[in-house]
């Protein structure tokens, strides 16, 4: 893909950080890279990810319109893949033609006004570290092609709303950071992640002598009481959801199941507001795009958003169709005659 872009005249610059934008009369005039290289800019497609917090701060400082949005935070849960296969496949579990099974679960708590759901389920996978800044712990999940780790994991996340942080534009981002820094401290300050058996979480008890051999997170986990990590309203919804799922998926509260935290990067906590023509509401040549813009929630939806933005830019900036100045057919045909020297 990169070579194709190069062949078509595109360029790539690595170790190049956007550090400033110059905006005048609702239009970006130039961008600054690494605080020293200024580049004139006619159109800027801003396709940074949802963890580019420095970009959010820069845009707010330059008064680009940002609005807070709902997202979800929670924990990763790991179960023996063999148990998941038995629940999902029944007597066919272990069949050579069946891969590692997955699951998708939701629970709406009408009393508390929040929902909890599984997200990014990774059969036969691993819980991985995905912090993008020092002094923070963030979890995510992945599976290799074979899906053969013997452990299935999924995020268990609860919705949070702008009202939870006073509706400020960057309040959701700051809420994420606080949880990630707290997880770092609870893990021991060495990038180990705080973890707790699911049965102990449901019993509201700390147990540092439990069996944590199912945990796949590297560099490792530290036994903790995850009720001290999650805001209590979120823990309540998660607890109710797990009880509900245990009735639907018998054995979900498995004696070996492990919770690891914290999962905060489900989607962007900010939306770079844009109009129907897909440019920023107050910067006409800025095109926020993908997950970081707050208009996509995954790889496929971000790719589709990129296509839409590219098509919109082509439609907006393509040169006008050239039409003859004179519509007389005989004169127009005369243009095709061989020129006499």
C-alpha positions in Angstrom: 0.0 0.0 0.0 2.8 2.4 0.9 4.6 1.8 -2.4 1.4 2.4 -4.3 0.9 5.8 -2.6 4.6 6.7 -3.3 4.1 5.7 -7.0 1.1 8.0 -7.2 3.1 11.0 -5.8 2.4 10.7 -2.1 5.1 11.1 0.6 5.6 9.6 4.0 7.4 11.2 6.9 8.3 9.2 10.0 9.1 10.8 13.4 7.1 13.8 12.4 4.7 15.1 15.0 2.0 17.7 14.4 2.8 20.4 17.0 0.9 23.4 15.7 -1.6 24.7 13.2 -2.0 28.3 11.9 -5.6 29.2 11.4 -6.8 32.5 9.9 -10.4 33.4 8.9 -11.7 29.9 9.4 -9.0 28.3 7.3 -5.7 26.5 8.1 -2.8 28.3 6.5 0.0 26.0 7.6 1.0 23.2 9.9 4.1 22.9 12.1 6.0 19.6 12.4 8.2 18.9 15.4 8.0 22.6 16.5 10.4 23.7 13.7 9.2 22.7 10.2 6.3 24.8 8.8 4.4 23.5 5.8 1.8 25.5 3.8 -1.5 23.7 3.9 -4.5 23.9 1.5 -6.4 21.0 3.0 -5.7 19.0 6.2 -7.1 15.5 6.7 -6.7 14.9 10.4 -6.8 11.1 10.7 -5.1 10.7 14.1 -6.3 7.9 16.4 -8.5 8.2 19.5 -5.4 8.3 21.8 -3.7 11.3 20.2 -4.3 13.5 23.3 -1.8 16.0 22.3 -3.8 16.7 19.1 -7.0 17.2 21.1 -5.2 19.7 23.4 -3.8 21.5 20.4 -7.1 21.8 18.6 -8.8 23.1 21.8 -6.0 25.7 22.2 -6.6 26.8 18.6 -10.3 27.0 19.2 -11.3 24.2 16.8 -14.9 23.1 17.8 -14.7 20.1 20.0 -17.6 18.4 21.9 -17.6 15.6 24.5 -19.1 12.3 23.6 -20.1 9.1 25.4 -17.8 6.1 25.4 -17.2 3.1 27.6 -14.6 1.9 30.2 -14.1 -1.3 32.1 -12.0 -4.4 32.5 -10.7 -7.4 30.5 -12.1 -10.8 31.5 -10.3 -14.1 30.6 -11.9 -17.5 30.6 -10.5 -21.0 29.7 -11.2 -21.3 25.9 -12.2 -24.9 26.5 -15.1 -23.7 28.7 -16.2 -21.1 26.0 -16.2 -23.8 23.3 -18.3 -26.1 25.4 -20.9 -23.4 26.2 -21.1 -22.2 22.6 -20.7 -25.5 20.7 -22.1 -28.0 23.1 -21.4 -31.6 22.1 -19.5 -30.3 19.0 -16.8 -28.6 21.1 -13.4 -29.7 20.1 -14.4 -30.6 16.5 -11.6 -30.2 14.1 -13.7 -28.1 11.7 -14.6 -25.6 14.4 -12.3 -22.8 15.5 -12.1 -21.2 18.9 -15.6 -19.9 19.9 -16.5 -16.3 20.7 -19.4 -14.6 22.4 -21.2 -11.2 22.4 -23.1 -10.2 25.5 -25.1 -7.0 26.5 -27.0 -5.9 29.6 -29.1 -2.7 29.9 -29.5 -1.5 33.5 -32.5 0.8 33.3 -32.4 1.6 37.0 -28.9 3.0 36.8 -29.2 4.3 33.3 -26.2 2.5 31.9 -25.4 -0.5 29.8 -22.5 -3.0 30.0 -21.4 -5.1 27.1 -18.6 -7.3 25.9 -16.3 -5.6 23.4 -13.4 -6.8 21.1 -13.7 -10.5 22.1 -10.5 -12.4 21.3 -10.9 -16.2 21.2 -7.7 -18.0 22.0 -6.0 -14.7 22.5 -4.0 -12.5 24.9 -4.6 -9.4 27.0 -2.0 -6.9 25.9 -0.6 -3.6 27.2 -1.5 -0.6 25.1 -0.6 2.5 27.1 0.5 5.4 24.9 1.9 7.6 27.7 4.3 6.9 30.6 3.0 6.2 34.0 -0.3 4.6 32.8 -1.7 1.1 32.4 -4.2 0.3 29.6 -5.4 -3.1 28.5 -6.6 -4.4 25.1 -7.0 -7.8 23.5 -5.6 -9.6 20.5 -5.6 -13.1 18.9 -3.0 -14.6 16.6 -4.3 -16.3 13.4 -4.4 -19.7 15.0 -6.3 -18.5 18.1 -4.7 -21.3 20.1 -3.6 -19.7 23.4 -6.2 -21.7 25.3 -7.6 -18.5 26.8 -10.4 -16.3 25.5 -10.7 -12.7 26.6 -13.1 -9.9 26.1 -13.5 -6.3 27.4 -16.4 -5.8 29.8 -17.2 -2.1 29.5 -19.8 0.2 30.9 -21.1 3.4 29.2 -20.0 6.8 30.5 -21.5 10.1 29.5 -20.4 13.7 29.3 -22.6 14.4 32.4 -20.2 12.2 34.4 -17.4 14.9 34.0 -19.4 18.1 33.7 -19.7 18.1 29.9 -16.4 19.7 29.4 -14.8 19.1 26.0 -11.7 17.3 27.3 -13.2 16.0 30.5 -13.7 12.5 29.1 -10.0 12.3 28.1 -9.0 13.5 31.6 -11.3 10.9 33.1 -9.5 8.2 31.1 -6.1 9.5 32.2 -7.1 9.4 35.9 -8.2 5.8 35.6 -5.0 4.7 33.7 -2.7 6.4 36.2 -4.6 4.8 39.0 -4.3 1.4 37.4 -0.5 2.0 37.1 -0.2 2.8 40.8 -2.4 -0.2 41.8 -0.3 -2.5 39.6 2.9 -1.5 41.5 4.2 1.3 39.4 6.1 -1.1 37.1 3.6 -1.5 34.3 2.1 -4.7 35.8 -1.7 -4.5 35.6 -4.0 -4.8 38.6 -6.1 -8.0 38.4 -8.7 -9.9 40.4 -10.5 -13.3 40.0 -14.0 -12.8 38.8 -15.4 -14.8 41.7 -13.6 -12.5 44.1 -14.8 -9.4 42.3 -18.4 -10.6 42.6 -17.8 -11.3 46.3 -16.3 -7.9 46.9 -13.2 -9.5 48.4 -9.4 -9.1 47.9 -7.5 -12.4 47.5 -3.8 -12.3 46.8 -3.4 -16.1 47.1 -5.8 -17.0 44.3 -5.0 -18.8 41.1 -4.0 -16.2 38.5 -2.4 -18.6 36.1 -5.0 -17.9 33.4 -3.9 -14.2 33.2 -1.9 -13.6 29.9 -1.1 -9.9 30.4 2.6 -9.0 30.0 4.8 -7.9 31.9 2.5 -9.5 34.5 -0.4 -8.8 36.9 -0.6 -7.7 40.5 -3.5 -9.0 42.7 -5.8 -6.1 43.6 -9.3 -5.1 44.6 -10.7 -3.8 41.3 -13.7 -2.2 43.1 -11.1 0.4 44.2 -10.1 1.0 40.6 -13.5 1.4 39.0 -15.9 4.2 39.9 -18.5 2.6 42.1 -21.5 3.2 39.7 -19.6 1.5 36.9 -18.7 -1.5 39.2 -22.4 -1.8 40.2 -23.5 -2.1 36.6 -20.8 -4.5 35.7 -21.7 -6.7 38.7 -25.4 -6.8 37.7 -24.4 -7.5 34.1 -22.2 -10.4 35.0 -24.9 -11.9 37.2 -27.3 -11.7 34.2 -24.8 -13.3 31.8 -24.1 -16.1 34.3 -27.8 -17.0 34.0 -27.7 -16.8 30.2 -24.2 -18.4 29.7 -24.0 -20.9 32.6 -20.6 -20.8 34.3 -19.6 -17.2 33.2 -18.6 -16.6 36.8 -15.9 -19.3 36.4 -13.6 -20.1 39.3 -10.5 -19.5 37.1 -11.8 -16.4 35.2 -9.6 -13.3 35.8 -10.3 -9.6 35.4 -7.5 -7.2 34.4 -7.7 -3.4 34.1 -8.1 -1.0 33.0 -9.9 -0.9 29.6 -10.4 2.8 28.6 -9.7 3.1 24.8 -12.9 1.7 23.4 -13.6 4.8 21.3 -12.8 8.5 21.3 -13.9 10.6 24.3 -14.1 13.7 22.1 -15.7 14.5 18.8 -14.1 17.1 16.4 -17.4 18.5 15.2 -18.0 18.6 11.5 -20.7 19.6 9.0 -22.4 17.5 6.4 -19.6 18.2 4.0 -17.3 16.5 6.5 -15.1 19.5 7.3 -14.8 21.1 10.7 -17.7 23.4 11.7 -15.4 26.3 12.1 -12.3 25.5 10.0 -13.4 25.0 6.4 -10.3 23.1 5.1 -9.9 20.8 8.1 -11.3 17.3 7.6 -11.4 15.3 10.9 -11.5 11.6 10.0 -11.8 8.2 11.6 -11.7 7.1 15.2 -9.8 10.1 16.5 -12.4 12.4 15.0 -15.2 10.7 16.9 -17.0 9.5 13.8 -15.9 5.8 13.8 -15.6 3.0 16.3 -13.3 0.4 14.7 -11.0 -0.5 11.8 -13.7 -1.0 9.2 -15.8 2.0 10.1 -12.7 4.2 10.2 -11.7 3.0 6.7 -15.2 3.8 5.4 -15.1 7.2 7.0 -11.7 7.8 5.2 -13.3 6.9 1.9 -16.1 9.4 2.5 -13.7 12.2 3.4 -11.6 11.5 0.3 -14.6 11.5 -2.0 -15.9 14.8 -0.4 -12.5 16.5 -0.9 -12.4 15.4 -4.5 -15.9 16.7 -5.1 -15.2 20.0 -3.4 -11.8 20.8 -4.9 -11.9 19.2 -8.4 -11.5 21.8 -11.2 -14.7 22.9 -12.9 -15.6 21.1 -16.1 -14.3 23.0 -19.1 -17.0 24.0 -21.5 -16.7 25.7 -24.9 -17.1 29.5 -24.8 -19.1 29.4 -28.1 -21.8 26.8 -28.6 -22.1 27.2 -32.4 -21.6 23.7 -33.8 -19.9 24.8 -37.1 -17.4 26.9 -35.2 -16.7 24.2 -32.6 -16.0 21.7 -35.5 -13.6 24.2 -37.0 -11.4 23.8 -34.0 -10.7 20.2 -35.1 -9.3 21.3 -38.5 -5.6 21.0 -39.2 -3.9 24.3 -38.6 -2.5 25.9 -41.7 1.0 27.2 -41.2 
